[in-house]
Amino acid sequence: LILMICVAGVTMTSGLLIIILERTRFIGVMKAMGATNGQLRRTFLYLATMIVVRGLIYGNTIAYSILFLQKLTGIIKLDPASYYLSQVPVYFPWAEIIIINIVTLIVCVSVLVVPSYIISRIQPVRSIKFE
């Protein structure tokens, strides 16, 4: 899980950097109109958080649909001679699932705070001329 969270953090960091670089002109215009660095950072962190939440929802929906299907039908079979079971058992520890999702969200968003400070280095004059 730690490795998966690290990979997710690096992926979200690069994703946020791409979003910031694509919207450099927007950031420059907003700064020229009086938006503070904090306001812009919160905006991009909110956008990145929504991407993480959407990914968690999609991932959980797909994974738990497959697990629920396994629990109902026993699609994945095992060799009873080797495993002493005829099918893969499924258990849903809901408290642990919720805790893992919350920790993943917190870690990914906290990893995104550092790249969001790049916004403060963007100068309005240069970014409006950027293209």
Rosetta constraint file for C-alpha pairs under 8 A:
AtomPair CA 1 CA 5 HARMONIC 6.10 0.50
AtomPair CA 2 CA 6 HARMONIC 6.16 0.50
AtomPair CA 3 CA 7 HARMONIC 6.21 0.50
AtomPair CA 4 CA 8 HARMONIC 6.10 0.50
AtomPair CA 5 CA 9 HARMONIC 6.02 0.50
AtomPair CA 5 CA 104 HARMONIC 6.47 0.50
AtomPair CA 5 CA 107 HARMONIC 7.54 0.50
AtomPair CA 5 CA 108 HARMONIC 7.55 0.50
AtomPair CA 6 CA 10 HARMONIC 6.25 0.50
AtomPair CA 7 CA 11 HARMONIC 6.08 0.50
AtomPair CA 8 CA 12 HARMONIC 6.03 0.50
AtomPair CA 8 CA 108 HARMONIC 6.95 0.50
AtomPair CA 9 CA 13 HARMONIC 6.05 0.50
AtomPair CA 9 CA 107 HARMONIC 7.31 0.50
AtomPair CA 9 CA 108 HARMONIC 5.06 0.50
AtomPair CA 9 CA 111 HARMONIC 6.06 0.50
AtomPair CA 9 CA 112 HARMONIC 7.62 0.50
AtomPair CA 10 CA 14 HARMONIC 6.26 0.50
AtomPair CA 11 CA 15 HARMONIC 6.08 0.50
AtomPair CA 12 CA 16 HARMONIC 6.01 0.50
AtomPair CA 12 CA 48 HARMONIC 7.58 0.50
AtomPair CA 12 CA 52 HARMONIC 7.87 0.50
AtomPair CA 12 CA 108 HARMONIC 6.98 0.50
AtomPair CA 12 CA 112 HARMONIC 7.04 0.50
AtomPair CA 13 CA 17 HARMONIC 6.22 0.50
AtomPair CA 13 CA 111 HARMONIC 7.01 0.50
AtomPair CA 13 CA 112 HARMONIC 5.64 0.50
AtomPair CA 13 CA 115 HARMONIC 6.60 0.50
AtomPair CA 14 CA 18 HARMONIC 6.20 0.50
AtomPair CA 15 CA 19 HARMONIC 6.25 0.50
AtomPair CA 16 CA 20 HARMONIC 6.11 0.50
AtomPair CA 16 CA 44 HARMONIC 7.65 0.50
AtomPair CA 16 CA 48 HARMONIC 6.50 0.50
AtomPair CA 16 CA 112 HARMONIC 7.28 0.50
AtomPair CA 16 CA 115 HARMONIC 7.29 0.50
AtomPair CA 16 CA 116 HARMONIC 7.64 0.50
AtomPair CA 17 CA 21 HARMONIC 6.09 0.50
AtomPair CA 17 CA 115 HARMONIC 6.67 0.50
AtomPair CA 17 CA 116 HARMONIC 7.88 0.50
AtomPair CA 18 CA 22 HARMONIC 6.04 0.50
AtomPair CA 19 CA 23 HARMONIC 6.26 0.50
AtomPair CA 20 CA 24 HARMONIC 6.09 0.50
AtomPair CA 20 CA 44 HARMONIC 7.66 0.50
AtomPair CA 20 CA 119 HARMONIC 7.34 0.50
AtomPair CA 23 CA 27 HARMONIC 6.26 0.50
AtomPair CA 24 CA 28 HARMONIC 6.23 0.50
AtomPair CA 24 CA 122 HARMONIC 7.50 0.50
AtomPair CA 24 CA 127 HARMONIC 5.83 0.50
AtomPair CA 24 CA 128 HARMONIC 7.94 0.50
AtomPair CA 24 CA 130 HARMONIC 7.81 0.50
AtomPair CA 25 CA 29 HARMONIC 6.22 0.50
AtomPair CA 25 CA 127 HARMONIC 5.07 0.50
AtomPair CA 25 CA 128 HARMONIC 5.16 0.50
AtomPair CA 25 CA 129 HARMONIC 7.95 0.50
AtomPair CA 25 CA 130 HARMONIC 6.80 0.50
AtomPair CA 26 CA 30 HARMONIC 6.09 0.50
AtomPair CA 26 CA 128 HARMONIC 8.00 0.50
AtomPair CA 27 CA 31 HARMONIC 6.08 0.50
AtomPair CA 27 CA 40 HARMONIC 7.36 0.50
AtomPair CA 27 CA 119 HARMONIC 7.48 0.50
AtomPair CA 27 CA 122 HARMONIC 7.59 0.50
AtomPair CA 27 CA 124 HARMONIC 7.37 0.50
AtomPair CA 27 CA 127 HARMONIC 7.61 0.50
AtomPair CA 28 CA 32 HARMONIC 6.10 0.50
AtomPair CA 28 CA 122 HARMONIC 7.00 0.50
AtomPair CA 28 CA 123 HARMONIC 6.42 0.50
AtomPair CA 28 CA 124 HARMONIC 3.92 0.50
AtomPair CA 28 CA 125 HARMONIC 6.97 0.50
AtomPair CA 28 CA 126 HARMONIC 7.78 0.50
AtomPair CA 28 CA 127 HARMONIC 5.20 0.50
AtomPair CA 28 CA 128 HARMONIC 5.71 0.50
AtomPair CA 29 CA 33 HARMONIC 6.21 0.50
AtomPair CA 29 CA 124 HARMONIC 6.44 0.50
AtomPair CA 29 CA 128 HARMONIC 6.60 0.50
AtomPair CA 30 CA 34 HARMONIC 6.42 0.50
AtomPair CA 30 CA 35 HARMONIC 5.42 0.50
AtomPair CA 31 CA 35 HARMONIC 4.75 0.50
AtomPair CA 31 CA 36 HARMONIC 6.47 0.50
AtomPair CA 31 CA 37 HARMONIC 7.70 0.50
AtomPair CA 31 CA 124 HARMONIC 6.04 0.50
AtomPair CA 32 CA 124 HARMONIC 5.87 0.50
AtomPair CA 35 CA 39 HARMONIC 6.34 0.50
AtomPair CA 35 CA 40 HARMONIC 6.88 0.50
AtomPair CA 36 CA 40 HARMONIC 6.42 0.50
AtomPair CA 37 CA 41 HARMONIC 6.02 0.50
AtomPair CA 37 CA 119 HARMONIC 6.60 0.50
AtomPair CA 37 CA 120 HARMONIC 5.40 0.50
AtomPair CA 38 CA 42 HARMONIC 6.09 0.50
AtomPair CA 39 CA 43 HARMONIC 6.21 0.50
AtomPair CA 40 CA 44 HARMONIC 6.32 0.50
AtomPair CA 40 CA 119 HARMONIC 7.22 0.50
AtomPair CA 41 CA 45 HARMONIC 6.00 0.50
AtomPair CA 41 CA 116 HARMONIC 5.54 0.50
AtomPair CA 41 CA 117 HARMONIC 6.97 0.50
AtomPair CA 41 CA 119 HARMONIC 6.70 0.50
AtomPair CA 42 CA 46 HARMONIC 5.92 0.50
AtomPair CA 43 CA 47 HARMONIC 6.29 0.50
AtomPair CA 44 CA 48 HARMONIC 6.11 0.50
AtomPair CA 44 CA 116 HARMONIC 7.19 0.50
AtomPair CA 45 CA 49 HARMONIC 5.94 0.50
AtomPair CA 45 CA 109 HARMONIC 7.30 0.50
AtomPair CA 45 CA 112 HARMONIC 7.01 0.50
AtomPair CA 45 CA 113 HARMONIC 7.23 0.50
AtomPair CA 45 CA 116 HARMONIC 7.13 0.50
AtomPair CA 46 CA 50 HARMONIC 6.22 0.50
AtomPair CA 47 CA 51 HARMONIC 6.47 0.50
AtomPair CA 48 CA 52 HARMONIC 6.32 0.50
AtomPair CA 48 CA 109 HARMONIC 7.65 0.50
AtomPair CA 48 CA 112 HARMONIC 7.90 0.50
AtomPair CA 49 CA 53 HARMONIC 6.09 0.50
AtomPair CA 49 CA 105 HARMONIC 7.76 0.50
AtomPair CA 49 CA 109 HARMONIC 6.30 0.50
AtomPair CA 50 CA 54 HARMONIC 6.01 0.50
AtomPair CA 51 CA 55 HARMONIC 6.17 0.50
AtomPair CA 52 CA 56 HARMONIC 6.17 0.50
AtomPair CA 52 CA 105 HARMONIC 6.86 0.50
AtomPair CA 52 CA 108 HARMONIC 7.57 0.50
AtomPair CA 53 CA 57 HARMONIC 6.14 0.50
AtomPair CA 53 CA 105 HARMONIC 7.24 0.50
AtomPair CA 54 CA 58 HARMONIC 6.16 0.50
AtomPair CA 55 CA 59 HARMONIC 5.90 0.50
AtomPair CA 56 CA 60 HARMONIC 5.87 0.50
AtomPair CA 56 CA 101 HARMONIC 7.18 0.50
AtomPair CA 57 CA 61 HARMONIC 5.96 0.50
AtomPair CA 58 CA 62 HARMONIC 6.20 0.50
AtomPair CA 59 CA 63 HARMONIC 6.01 0.50
AtomPair CA 60 CA 64 HARMONIC 5.76 0.50
AtomPair CA 61 CA 65 HARMONIC 5.86 0.50
AtomPair CA 62 CA 66 HARMONIC 6.35 0.50
AtomPair CA 63 CA 67 HARMONIC 6.28 0.50
AtomPair CA 64 CA 68 HARMONIC 5.80 0.50
AtomPair CA 65 CA 69 HARMONIC 6.05 0.50
AtomPair CA 66 CA 70 HARMONIC 6.18 0.50
AtomPair CA 67 CA 71 HARMONIC 6.17 0.50
AtomPair CA 67 CA 90 HARMONIC 6.63 0.50
AtomPair CA 68 CA 72 HARMONIC 6.20 0.50
AtomPair CA 68 CA 90 HARMONIC 7.92 0.50
AtomPair CA 69 CA 73 HARMONIC 5.90 0.50
AtomPair CA 69 CA 74 HARMONIC 7.32 0.50
AtomPair CA 69 CA 75 HARMONIC 7.54 0.50
AtomPair CA 70 CA 74 HARMONIC 4.57 0.50
AtomPair CA 70 CA 75 HARMONIC 5.51 0.50
AtomPair CA 70 CA 76 HARMONIC 6.72 0.50
AtomPair CA 70 CA 88 HARMONIC 7.63 0.50
AtomPair CA 70 CA 90 HARMONIC 7.16 0.50
AtomPair CA 71 CA 89 HARMONIC 7.08 0.50
AtomPair CA 71 CA 90 HARMONIC 5.74 0.50
AtomPair CA 74 CA 87 HARMONIC 5.85 0.50
AtomPair CA 74 CA 88 HARMONIC 6.99 0.50
AtomPair CA 75 CA 87 HARMONIC 7.63 0.50
AtomPair CA 76 CA 87 HARMONIC 5.94 0.50
AtomPair CA 76 CA 88 HARMONIC 6.11 0.50
AtomPair CA 77 CA 86 HARMONIC 5.86 0.50
AtomPair CA 77 CA 87 HARMONIC 4.26 0.50
AtomPair CA 77 CA 88 HARMONIC 6.34 0.50
AtomPair CA 78 CA 83 HARMONIC 6.77 0.50
AtomPair CA 78 CA 85 HARMONIC 6.41 0.50
AtomPair CA 78 CA 86 HARMONIC 5.04 0.50
AtomPair CA 78 CA 87 HARMONIC 4.98 0.50
AtomPair CA 78 CA 88 HARMONIC 6.59 0.50
AtomPair CA 79 CA 83 HARMONIC 6.12 0.50
AtomPair CA 79 CA 84 HARMONIC 7.57 0.50
AtomPair CA 79 CA 85 HARMONIC 7.13 0.50
AtomPair CA 79 CA 86 HARMONIC 6.21 0.50
AtomPair CA 80 CA 84 HARMONIC 4.57 0.50
AtomPair CA 80 CA 85 HARMONIC 4.88 0.50
AtomPair CA 80 CA 86 HARMONIC 5.01 0.50
AtomPair CA 81 CA 85 HARMONIC 8.00 0.50
AtomPair CA 92 CA 97 HARMONIC 7.94 0.50
AtomPair CA 93 CA 97 HARMONIC 6.24 0.50
AtomPair CA 94 CA 98 HARMONIC 6.15 0.50
AtomPair CA 95 CA 99 HARMONIC 6.20 0.50
AtomPair CA 96 CA 100 HARMONIC 6.04 0.50
AtomPair CA 97 CA 101 HARMONIC 6.27 0.50
AtomPair CA 98 CA 102 HARMONIC 6.18 0.50
AtomPair CA 99 CA 103 HARMONIC 6.06 0.50
AtomPair CA 100 CA 104 HARMONIC 6.01 0.50
AtomPair CA 101 CA 105 HARMONIC 6.16 0.50
AtomPair CA 102 CA 106 HARMONIC 6.16 0.50
AtomPair CA 103 CA 107 HARMONIC 6.02 0.50
AtomPair CA 104 CA 108 HARMONIC 6.04 0.50
AtomPair CA 105 CA 109 HARMONIC 6.09 0.50
AtomPair CA 106 CA 110 HARMONIC 5.99 0.50
AtomPair CA 107 CA 111 HARMONIC 6.06 0.50
AtomPair CA 108 CA 112 HARMONIC 6.35 0.50
AtomPair CA 109 CA 113 HARMONIC 6.66 0.50
AtomPair CA 110 CA 114 HARMONIC 7.85 0.50
AtomPair CA 111 CA 115 HARMONIC 7.94 0.50
AtomPair CA 112 CA 116 HARMONIC 6.35 0.50
AtomPair CA 113 CA 117 HARMONIC 7.01 0.50
AtomPair CA 114 CA 118 HARMONIC 7.93 0.50
AtomPair CA 117 CA 121 HARMONIC 7.39 0.50
AtomPair CA 118 CA 122 HARMONIC 6.97 0.50
AtomPair CA 122 CA 126 HARMONIC 7.77 0.50
AtomPair CA 122 CA 127 HARMONIC 6.85 0.50
AtomPair CA 123 CA 127 HARMONIC 6.10 0.50
AtomPair CA 124 CA 128 HARMONIC 6.06 0.50
AtomPair CA 125 CA 129 HARMONIC 6.52 0.50
AtomPair CA 126 CA 130 HARMONIC 5.91 0.50
